[in-house]
Amino acid sequence: MRLGDALRVQGRLLEAEEVLRAAGPHPAVRNALGVVCKDAGRYADAATHYAAALVAATGPHPIAFDSRLVAAGPSLSAAAGPVPVVAGPVPVVAGPVPVVAGPVPVVAGPALVAADLVQVAADTRRVSADPRLVAAVQHNLAGLAHVQGRFADAEAPARAALAMHEQLHGSDSPEAAADAAVLGAVLLGLHRFAESEAALVRALTTWTRHARPDHHEVAGCLHALGVLHHLRGRPVVAAQLLGRALRLKTAVLGPGHHEIGTILNNLAATHALHRRTHAIRSHFHASRAATLSTRPGATSSSGRTPAAPSGKTLAAGRPVAVRRRLHLVRRREHTASSRAHDARSRTYAARAVTILTRTLGPEHPFTLRAGAR
């Protein structure tokens, strides 16, 4: 199972699936196969594997952890803090929670369809023979619903996974941090930006404390925070966060991994927002310069200050010419910046499509989304 997970992280999805299928029908293996299928864009197959793992790991007995945590959701205020401005549109959630294989029997039962999974994952009356496995499946169900754009469906399993991992491992554990990152991405999709930022900063703080600052999970949090700032209309901060995430992910995964393509796609979107912002400012300064050119004291086409009309002096007219020249200078600056960001956006978008096509295929949802830009 560890070999299959390692191959999946490297983006070698076909090899990962082959290794996992050879490992047998263990529930943890089915969960891992679901992750591989989700990464490959085979969402129905992923739902089938998650259903099998969840049915095998749950039973009708009262649950052993405090179910009120699931209903109310864990508190995120303790981890709130400033978002570091450092060097994540397709938000990327944290990776799957690894589950060590254990002696969990395969429980016979009816297969669940995808629509039933969220309800089963959030059902606080069910308990698992292996709580770690149930928490991992809930985490991954949230990730599956997230990549499909079903953000409302993703919130319940994300909160359930976080509540279980907090009780199993503690609120400052890497497992809880992974769940907080998923929850932050889900809330981002729901445009609940303040809650999303609190969850993502919590995850980033925990990962930074438990791992190295260049850990790939740190990069995932930076990526999601970059997308958050992009959606809030803050392209400068978004570009800094996405740039840092790109460098960290490239160092860990290499330049041709599909996650690199996703970050590049979001960088393209951020630079497109930059371009539009500068284009609007350029238009504003052009309009102001045109308005001032009609006022007394504006510089004529010959470059000379025209004679002031009766009752006006050159001293009164001179600032108008100065202001007009400043608006023209700023218009040129914003026009040049707009063109530069447009070029970067096109370059990043082309690289994203190339990487995603090569690694995931031309029909993968991520590739199609990037190609539609």
ABEGO torsion letter per residue (X at the ends): XAAAAAAAAAGBAAAAAAAAAAAEABAAAAAAAAAAAAAAGBAAAAAAAAAAAAAAABBABBBABBAAAAAAEBBAAAABBBBBBBXXXBBBBBBBBBBBBBBBBBBBEBBBBAAAAAAAAABAABBBABAAAAAAAAAAAAAAAAAAGBAAAAAAAAAAAAAAAAAAAEAABAAAAAAAAAAAAAAAAAGBAAAAAAAAAAAAAAAAAABBAABAAAAAAAAAAAAAAAAAGBAAAAAAAAAAAAAAAAAAAEAABAAAAAAAAAAAAAAAAAAAAAAAAAAAAAAAAAAAAABBGBBBAAGBBBBBBBGBBAAAAAAAAAAAAAAAAAAAAAAAAAAAAAAAAAAAAAAAAAAAAAAAEAABAAAAAAAAX
